[in-house]
Amino acid sequence: MFKNILVPLDGSALSERALAPALALAGHTGGQVWLMRTPVVEVAMVPTVEFFGNYSLRGLDQAVEKARQEAREYLDGLQRARKQPHVSLHSEVVDGDPAEAILQVAAARHADLIIMSTHGYSGITRWIMGSVTERVLAHAPCPVLVIRSDAVLKKMLIPLDGSELSERALAPALSVAAAFGAAVTLLRVVKEVPAHHVEELEDVERGLGLRVQDELADEARQYLAELVKTRLHQPVETAVRSGPAPSTILNFAETQGIDVVAMATHGRTGAQRWVYGSVTEKVLRNSHDFAMLVVRLQE
């Protein structure tokens, strides 16, 4: 499924954590990997002679060219060091805002997956990959795999809520899982019946409150079973849990040793901000130990 994989880098070891999974995926699919970097320009502010208190940028043109050259040399070095059979490696240096540059290259190279690591930074401007990742997730034309560590992706969790939106994560998630040989678990989280409703139901008939909760869980299990039977063509585990969706997903991932969680979202964009589907956003923002594959639905 993934033939063109884009890996944005900033020169830091942390950002390079995205390389191993990108190369593994490309090797599995016979695809190509595009390495890109935005030059970090470091210039000095110096007082002007003509007007007291004014400042100008000294050596801006030279600094820009130096930054571009360093970026090219960095990517060329990675290409030589990471060369693998059956994987085409390309590099691209793009000026401008890092997030905008990533989106520009993703569109130009028809990327079907972006893999990037959070918390990478470099240079005197120290642009933080975490904020760049958020902006890319808001506008990406393809799924984005956010890497949090060097852990091998061996256990994948796909939370579903029964909606078409959540199921849009299935195809790309299963492709990633197949490439890494990862075990897959489908998780359906059902809401808990509020305690006061249980009490009211118990007043009507003893045991009714618990039966209602059990029926919700049974419906969730039937949904997962039917999904596996009709749409999936590989063995997967299924699980049903009750509770608030974000915290239940996070707790399941932690207790089960999950390496990557795959979820879909509506990426809604505005002039200055973006809004995730609330559950995906909360899981993403609180997932410190596992990777996330975010599939944004195009509007």
KEKE-3310 file (N, C-alpha, C; in steps of 0.2 Angstrom, whole numbers, plus 5000, padded with zeros to 4 digits):
npx = (5004:5010:5019:5026:5035:5037:5050:5052:5066:5077:5090:5093:5097:5085:5075:5079:5074:5064:5068:5071:5058:5053:5061:5060:5046:5046:5055:5047:5036:5042:5044:5048:5058:5058:5069:5069:5074:5073:5082:5092:5094:5107:5110:5118:5113:5117:5122:5117:5126:5121:5110:5107:5103:5096:5095:5103:5103:5118:5127:5117:5114:5125:5124:5111:5115:5125:5118:5109:5118:5124:5112:5110:5122:5120:5109:5114:5124:5116:5109:5119:5124:5112:5108:5100:5096:5083:5076:5072:5081:5078:5082:5078:5080:5071:5067:5060:5045:5045:5034:5025:5034:5035:5022:5021:5031:5026:5014:5019:5027:5018:5016:5011:5012:5018:5031:5036:5046:5043:5048:5061:5074:5085:5099:5101:5088:5080:5068:5054:5050:5038:5028:5028:5024:5011:5005:5007:4999:4987:4984:4989:4990:4989:4990:4999:5012:5017:5032:5038:5048:5062:5057:5053:5039:5028:5016:5000:4987:4970:4958:4940:4924:4912:4909:4909:4920:4929:4933:4940:4953:4957:4962:4975:4981:4982:4990:5002:5004:5006:5018:5027:5025:5017:5007:4989:4976:4959:4950:4935:4927:4915:4902:4901:4886:4878:4880:4868:4858:4859:4855:4841:4836:4838:4828:4817:4818:4826:4843:4843:4850:4863:4862:4859:4871:4879:4873:4876:4890:4890:4884:4895:4905:4899:4899:4913:4916:4908:4914:4927:4925:4919:4927:4940:4955:4965:4972:4967:4966:4952:4944:4934:4930:4924:4921:4927:4932:4945:4954:4952:4957:4971:4975:4973:4982:4994:4994:4994:5006:5007:5013:5010:4997:4983:4972:4958:4953:4944:4951:4950:4952:4957:4960:4970:4970:4968:4957:4955:4946:4939:4942:4953:4962:4965:4970:4982:4989:4992:4999:5013:5022:5020:5019:5009:4998:4990:4975:4969:4954:4950:4942)
npy = (4994:5006:5016:5027:5035:5048:5055:5067:5076:5084:5084:5079:5066:5061:5064:5055:5043:5039:5033:5019:5012:5017:5013:4999:4997:5002:4992:4981:4983:4987:5000:5018:5029:5046:5057:5072:5089:5104:5118:5126:5142:5152:5167:5183:5197:5214:5230:5244:5256:5268:5272:5275:5262:5254:5238:5225:5211:5202:5195:5187:5180:5172:5164:5157:5150:5142:5135:5127:5119:5112:5105:5097:5090:5083:5075:5068:5060:5052:5045:5037:5030:5023:5015:5002:4986:4985:4996:5012:5027:5044:5061:5078:5095:5108:5125:5136:5137:5123:5114:5118:5115:5101:5097:5102:5094:5082:5082:5085:5074:5064:5057:5043:5040:5048:5048:5052:5058:5063:5078:5081:5092:5105:5116:5134:5140:5130:5123:5115:5098:5092:5102:5105:5092:5092:5101:5096:5084:5090:5094:5084:5075:5062:5046:5048:5042:5043:5043:5038:5032:5020:5008:4992:4989:4978:4975:4980:4991:4994:5004:5005:5012:5008:5016:5022:5031:5028:5015:5018:5018:5005:4999:5005:5003:4989:4986:4992:4984:4971:4973:4974:4962:4963:4959:4961:4969:4972:4984:4988:5000:5003:5013:5016:5012:5025:5026:5030:5028:5014:5011:5016:5007:4995:4997:4995:4982:4968:4966:4971:4982:4978:4969:4977:4983:4972:4969:4979:4977:4964:4967:4975:4965:4956:4965:4967:4953:4951:4960:4956:4944:4947:4957:4957:4949:4942:4935:4941:4948:4952:4963:4969:4983:4993:5010:5027:5033:5038:5037:5023:5017:5021:5015:5001:5000:5002:4992:4981:4981:4988:4993:5002:5012:5014:5026:5034:5051:5066:5079:5095:5111:5128:5146:5148:5137:5120:5106:5091:5075:5071:5060:5054:5064:5066:5054:5054:5065:5061:5049:5043:5032:5024:5022:5031:5029:5040:5042:5054:5060:5066:5081)
npz = (5000:5003:4994:4992:5003:5015:5024:5036:5042:5054:5057:5069:5081:5086:5077:5067:5071:5064:5053:5052:5053:5041:5031:5033:5030:5016:5011:5012:5004:4992:4989:4989:4997:5003:5009:5018:5022:5030:5028:5042:5046:5052:5057:5061:5070:5068:5073:5063:5053:5049:5055:5072:5083:5075:5067:5056:5046:5045:5032:5026:5014:5012:5023:5021:5010:5015:5025:5017:5010:5020:5024:5012:5012:5024:5021:5010:5016:5024:5015:5009:5020:5024:5014:5005:4998:4986:4990:4986:4988:4991:4991:4997:4999:5006:5006:5019:5030:5041:5043:5032:5022:5023:5020:5007:5000:5002:4994:4982:4979:4979:4991:5001:5014:5028:5039:5055:5068:5085:5095:5090:5087:5082:5078:5080:5080:5085:5081:5085:5084:5088:5088:5074:5070:5074:5066:5053:5055:5055:5041:5033:5017:5018:5027:5043:5052:5068:5077:5093:5100:5099:5098:5092:5081:5085:5091:5088:5090:5086:5089:5089:5086:5080:5070:5053:5051:5061:5056:5044:5047:5046:5034:5031:5043:5044:5034:5038:5049:5043:5036:5046:5053:5064:5078:5079:5087:5089:5096:5105:5113:5125:5132:5150:5159:5167:5185:5192:5183:5183:5196:5195:5185:5192:5202:5195:5190:5197:5194:5181:5178:5177:5167:5156:5154:5151:5139:5130:5130:5124:5111:5106:5105:5095:5085:5082:5079:5067:5059:5058:5052:5039:5033:5036:5032:5039:5054:5069:5086:5097:5108:5121:5131:5144:5148:5149:5133:5129:5140:5143:5131:5132:5144:5140:5130:5137:5147:5139:5132:5120:5104:5094:5090:5080:5073:5066:5060:5059:5051:5054:5047:5050:5049:5058:5067:5071:5073:5081:5080:5095:5103:5097:5097:5111:5114:5106:5111:5124:5123:5127:5126:5115:5097:5085:5072:5062:5053:5043:5038:5022:5017)
capx = (5000:5014:5025:5030:5036:5041:5053:5055:5072:5080:5097:5094:5096:5078:5071:5081:5071:5059:5071:5071:5052:5052:5065:5057:5040:5048:5058:5042:5032:5046:5043:5054:5058:5060:5071:5069:5076:5072:5088:5091:5098:5109:5113:5119:5110:5122:5119:5118:5130:5118:5104:5108:5097:5094:5099:5102:5106:5124:5129:5111:5114:5130:5121:5106:5118:5128:5113:5107:5124:5124:5107:5112:5127:5117:5105:5118:5127:5111:5108:5125:5124:5106:5107:5097:5093:5076:5073:5075:5081:5079:5083:5076:5081:5066:5067:5053:5043:5046:5027:5023:5038:5034:5016:5023:5034:5021:5009:5023:5030:5012:5017:5005:5013:5023:5034:5041:5047:5042:5053:5067:5076:5092:5100:5100:5081:5077:5061:5052:5046:5032:5023:5028:5020:5004:5002:5007:4993:4981:4984:4992:4985:4990:4991:5005:5015:5021:5036:5039:5054:5066:5054:5050:5032:5026:5009:4996:4980:4965:4952:4934:4918:4907:4907:4913:4926:4935:4935:4944:4960:4959:4967:4982:4984:4983:4996:5008:5005:5008:5025:5031:5023:5014:5000:4984:4970:4954:4947:4929:4926:4908:4901:4898:4880:4879:4877:4861:4854:4859:4850:4834:4835:4837:4822:4812:4819:4833:4848:4842:4855:4869:4860:4859:4878:4881:4870:4881:4896:4888:4883:4901:4908:4896:4901:4919:4916:4906:4919:4933:4922:4917:4931:4947:4958:4971:4970:4967:4963:4947:4943:4929:4931:4920:4924:4928:4936:4952:4958:4952:4962:4977:4976:4973:4988:4999:4994:4995:5012:5005:5019:5007:4989:4980:4966:4956:4951:4942:4956:4947:4957:4955:4965:4975:4970:4965:4953:4954:4941:4941:4946:4960:4967:4966:4975:4988:4992:4994:5003:5020:5026:5019:5019:5003:4996:4984:4973:4965:4949:4950:4936)
capy = (5000:5012:5016:5033:5036:5054:5056:5074:5076:5090:5084:5077:5058:5059:5064:5049:5037:5038:5030:5012:5010:5019:5008:4992:4997:5002:4986:4976:4985:4988:5007:5022:5034:5052:5060:5079:5093:5111:5121:5130:5147:5155:5173:5188:5204:5219:5237:5248:5263:5274:5274:5272:5258:5250:5232:5222:5204:5201:5189:5183:5176:5167:5160:5153:5145:5137:5130:5123:5115:5107:5100:5093:5085:5078:5070:5063:5055:5047:5040:5032:5025:5019:5012:4995:4983:4985:5002:5018:5032:5050:5067:5084:5101:5113:5131:5139:5134:5116:5111:5119:5112:5094:5096:5103:5089:5076:5083:5085:5067:5059:5052:5039:5039:5052:5045:5057:5057:5069:5080:5082:5099:5107:5123:5140:5142:5125:5122:5109:5094:5091:5107:5104:5086:5093:5105:5091:5080:5094:5095:5079:5072:5054:5044:5050:5038:5047:5038:5040:5028:5016:5001:4989:4989:4971:4974:4985:4991:4998:5006:5006:5013:5006:5021:5022:5035:5024:5010:5020:5017:4998:4997:5007:5000:4982:4986:4993:4978:4966:4975:4973:4956:4964:4956:4966:4969:4977:4986:4992:5003:5004:5018:5013:5014:5029:5023:5032:5024:5007:5011:5016:5000:4990:4998:4992:4974:4967:4963:4974:4987:4974:4966:4982:4984:4966:4969:4984:4973:4959:4970:4976:4959:4954:4970:4965:4947:4952:4964:4951:4938:4950:4962:4956:4942:4940:4933:4947:4947:4957:4965:4974:4986:4999:5016:5033:5030:5040:5034:5016:5015:5022:5010:4995:5000:5002:4985:4975:4982:4990:4997:5007:5013:5017:5029:5039:5057:5071:5085:5101:5116:5135:5150:5148:5132:5114:5102:5083:5071:5072:5054:5053:5070:5065:5048:5056:5070:5057:5043:5044:5027:5020:5026:5032:5030:5044:5043:5060:5060:5072:5085)
capz = (5000:5004:4989:4993:5010:5016:5031:5037:5047:5056:5058:5076:5081:5088:5071:5063:5073:5059:5047:5052:5051:5034:5027:5034:5026:5009:5009:5012:4998:4986:4988:4989:5003:5002:5015:5017:5027:5029:5031:5048:5044:5058:5055:5066:5070:5069:5072:5056:5054:5047:5060:5078:5086:5070:5066:5050:5045:5042:5028:5025:5008:5013:5028:5018:5006:5020:5028:5011:5008:5026:5023:5007:5014:5029:5018:5006:5021:5026:5009:5008:5026:5025:5007:5006:4992:4985:4992:4982:4993:4988:4996:4995:5003:5004:5011:5021:5036:5041:5042:5026:5017:5023:5016:5000:4997:5002:4989:4975:4978:4980:4997:5004:5021:5031:5046:5058:5076:5089:5100:5087:5086:5080:5076:5085:5081:5089:5079:5089:5079:5091:5085:5067:5069:5075:5060:5048:5056:5053:5034:5029:5012:5018:5034:5047:5058:5073:5081:5099:5102:5094:5099:5086:5081:5086:5093:5085:5093:5082:5093:5084:5089:5076:5065:5047:5052:5064:5052:5039:5049:5046:5028:5032:5049:5043:5029:5042:5053:5039:5034:5052:5056:5070:5080:5079:5092:5088:5103:5105:5120:5126:5138:5156:5161:5174:5192:5194:5179:5185:5201:5192:5182:5197:5205:5190:5190:5200:5189:5175:5176:5175:5160:5151:5153:5148:5132:5127:5128:5119:5105:5104:5103:5089:5079:5080:5076:5061:5055:5056:5047:5033:5030:5037:5029:5043:5061:5074:5092:5098:5115:5123:5137:5146:5152:5145:5128:5128:5146:5142:5126:5134:5149:5137:5127:5142:5151:5135:5129:5113:5102:5090:5090:5074:5073:5061:5063:5054:5052:5052:5047:5049:5047:5063:5071:5069:5078:5079:5083:5102:5106:5094:5099:5118:5114:5103:5116:5130:5121:5127:5125:5109:5091:5083:5065:5062:5046:5042:5032:5018:5017)
cpx = (5004:5020:5029:5030:5040:5043:5056:5061:5074:5087:5099:5094:5089:5074:5073:5078:5066:5061:5070:5064:5050:5055:5062:5050:5042:5051:5052:5037:5035:5045:5049:5053:5061:5062:5071:5071:5075:5079:5087:5096:5100:5113:5114:5116:5115:5119:5121:5122:5126:5113:5106:5102:5094:5098:5098:5105:5112:5125:5123:5112:5119:5127:5116:5110:5122:5123:5110:5112:5124:5118:5108:5117:5125:5113:5109:5121:5122:5109:5113:5125:5118:5104:5105:5095:5086:5072:5076:5075:5082:5080:5081:5077:5076:5066:5060:5051:5043:5039:5025:5027:5037:5027:5017:5026:5030:5016:5013:5025:5024:5013:5010:5006:5019:5025:5038:5041:5046:5048:5060:5068:5083:5093:5099:5092:5077:5070:5059:5048:5039:5026:5022:5023:5013:5001:5002:5001:4987:4979:4986:4987:4986:4991:4998:5006:5019:5025:5038:5046:5057:5062:5052:5043:5030:5019:5005:4989:4976:4959:4946:4928:4912:4905:4912:4920:4931:4937:4939:4952:4962:4964:4974:4985:4986:4989:5002:5010:5008:5016:5029:5030:5020:5007:4995:4978:4965:4950:4940:4928:4919:4907:4898:4891:4880:4876:4870:4856:4853:4854:4843:4832:4834:4831:4816:4812:4826:4837:4848:4847:4861:4868:4861:4867:4881:4879:4874:4887:4895:4888:4890:4905:4905:4898:4908:4920:4914:4911:4925:4931:4921:4922:4938:4949:4964:4969:4971:4964:4957:4946:4938:4930:4926:4923:4924:4933:4943:4956:4958:4957:4969:4979:4977:4980:4994:5000:4995:5002:5011:5011:5016:5000:4987:4973:4964:4953:4948:4947:4952:4951:4954:4961:4971:4975:4967:4962:4953:4948:4943:4945:4953:4965:4969:4971:4982:4992:4994:4997:5010:5025:5025:5018:5011:5002:4990:4982:4968:4960:4949:4943:4935)
cpy = (5006:5012:5022:5036:5043:5054:5063:5073:5083:5090:5081:5069:5056:5059:5058:5043:5035:5034:5023:5009:5011:5014:5001:4992:4997:4995:4980:4977:4986:4996:5011:5027:5040:5055:5068:5083:5100:5115:5126:5136:5151:5161:5178:5194:5209:5226:5240:5254:5269:5277:5271:5268:5254:5244:5229:5215:5204:5195:5184:5178:5170:5162:5155:5148:5140:5132:5125:5117:5110:5102:5095:5087:5080:5073:5065:5058:5050:5042:5035:5027:5021:5015:5004:4993:4984:4991:5008:5024:5039:5056:5073:5089:5106:5119:5132:5136:5127:5112:5112:5116:5104:5093:5097:5097:5083:5076:5082:5077:5062:5054:5049:5038:5044:5049:5050:5056:5064:5071:5081:5089:5100:5114:5128:5142:5136:5124:5115:5104:5092:5096:5106:5097:5088:5097:5100:5087:5084:5094:5090:5076:5064:5053:5047:5045:5042:5042:5041:5037:5024:5009:4998:4988:4982:4970:4981:4985:4996:4999:5007:5008:5012:5010:5020:5026:5031:5018:5012:5019:5009:4996:4999:5004:4993:4982:4987:4987:4972:4967:4973:4966:4957:4961:4962:4964:4974:4978:4990:4994:5005:5009:5014:5016:5018:5025:5024:5029:5017:5006:5011:5010:4995:4990:4995:4984:4973:4963:4967:4979:4984:4971:4971:4983:4978:4966:4973:4980:4967:4961:4972:4970:4956:4959:4968:4958:4947:4956:4960:4946:4941:4954:4961:4949:4940:4939:4940:4945:4953:4958:4970:4977:4992:5004:5022:5031:5032:5036:5026:5013:5016:5017:5003:4995:4999:4995:4980:4976:4984:4994:5003:5007:5016:5019:5033:5045:5061:5077:5091:5107:5123:5139:5149:5142:5125:5110:5095:5081:5070:5066:5053:5058:5068:5059:5050:5061:5066:5051:5044:5038:5023:5025:5026:5033:5034:5044:5048:5059:5066:5075:5088)
cpz = (5000:4999:4989:5000:5011:5023:5032:5043:5048:5058:5065:5076:5083:5082:5067:5066:5068:5053:5047:5050:5044:5030:5027:5029:5018:5007:5008:5005:4991:4984:4988:4995:5001:5008:5013:5023:5025:5032:5037:5047:5051:5056:5061:5065:5072:5069:5065:5058:5053:5052:5067:5081:5081:5069:5059:5050:5042:5038:5027:5019:5009:5018:5026:5014:5010:5023:5023:5010:5014:5026:5018:5009:5019:5026:5013:5010:5023:5021:5008:5014:5027:5018:5008:4999:4992:4988:4989:4987:4989:4993:4993:5000:5001:5009:5013:5028:5036:5040:5035:5020:5017:5019:5008:4996:4997:4996:4982:4974:4979:4986:4999:5011:5023:5038:5049:5066:5079:5093:5097:5086:5085:5078:5081:5086:5084:5087:5082:5085:5082:5088:5078:5066:5069:5069:5054:5048:5054:5046:5030:5024:5013:5026:5037:5052:5062:5077:5087:5102:5097:5095:5092:5086:5080:5088:5092:5088:5088:5086:5088:5088:5085:5070:5058:5047:5056:5060:5046:5041:5048:5040:5029:5038:5048:5038:5033:5046:5049:5037:5040:5055:5063:5072:5081:5083:5090:5094:5102:5112:5120:5132:5144:5157:5167:5180:5193:5190:5181:5191:5199:5189:5187:5201:5201:5191:5193:5195:5182:5173:5174:5168:5155:5149:5149:5140:5128:5125:5123:5112:5102:5101:5096:5083:5077:5077:5069:5056:5053:5051:5040:5029:5031:5035:5033:5050:5065:5080:5093:5106:5116:5130:5138:5150:5147:5139:5128:5134:5145:5137:5128:5139:5146:5134:5132:5145:5146:5131:5122:5111:5097:5090:5083:5074:5067:5064:5057:5056:5049:5052:5047:5048:5052:5067:5068:5074:5076:5082:5090:5105:5103:5096:5106:5118:5112:5108:5122:5129:5121:5126:5119:5103:5089:5075:5065:5054:5046:5036:5028:5017:5010)
residu = (MET:PHE:LYS:ASN:ILE:LEU:VAL:PRO:LEU:ASP:GLY:SER:ALA:LEU:SER:GLU:ARG:ALA:LEU:ALA:PRO:ALA:LEU:ALA:LEU:ALA:GLY:HIS:THR:GLY:GLY:GLN:VAL:TRP:LEU:MET:ARG:THR:PRO:VAL:VAL:GLU:VAL:ALA:MET:VAL:PRO:THR:VAL:GLU:PHE:PHE:GLY:ASN:TYR:SER:LEU:ARG:GLY:LEU:ASP:GLN:ALA:VAL:GLU:LYS:ALA:ARG:GLN:GLU:ALA:ARG:GLU:TYR:LEU:ASP:GLY:LEU:GLN:ARG:ALA:ARG:LYS:GLN:PRO:HIS:VAL:SER:LEU:HIS:SER:GLU:VAL:VAL:ASP:GLY:ASP:PRO:ALA:GLU:ALA:ILE:LEU:GLN:VAL:ALA:ALA:ALA:ARG:HIS:ALA:ASP:LEU:ILE:ILE:MET:SER:THR:HIS:GLY:TYR:SER:GLY:ILE:THR:ARG:TRP:ILE:MET:GLY:SER:VAL:THR:GLU:ARG:VAL:LEU:ALA:HIS:ALA:PRO:CYS:PRO:VAL:LEU:VAL:ILE:ARG:SER:ASP:ALA:VAL:LEU:LYS:LYS:MET:LEU:ILE:PRO:LEU:ASP:GLY:SER:GLU:LEU:SER:GLU:ARG:ALA:LEU:ALA:PRO:ALA:LEU:SER:VAL:ALA:ALA:ALA:PHE:GLY:ALA:ALA:VAL:THR:LEU:LEU:ARG:VAL:VAL:LYS:GLU:VAL:PRO:ALA:HIS:HIS:VAL:GLU:GLU:LEU:GLU:ASP:VAL:GLU:ARG:GLY:LEU:GLY:LEU:ARG:VAL:GLN:ASP:GLU:LEU:ALA:ASP:GLU:ALA:ARG:GLN:TYR:LEU:ALA:GLU:LEU:VAL:LYS:THR:ARG:LEU:HIS:GLN:PRO:VAL:GLU:THR:ALA:VAL:ARG:SER:GLY:PRO:ALA:PRO:SER:THR:ILE:LEU:ASN:PHE:ALA:GLU:THR:GLN:GLY:ILE:ASP:VAL:VAL:ALA:MET:ALA:THR:HIS:GLY:ARG:THR:GLY:ALA:GLN:ARG:TRP:VAL:TYR:GLY:SER:VAL:THR:GLU:LYS:VAL:LEU:ARG:ASN:SER:HIS:ASP:PHE:ALA:MET:LEU:VAL:VAL:ARG:LEU:GLN:GLU)
# end
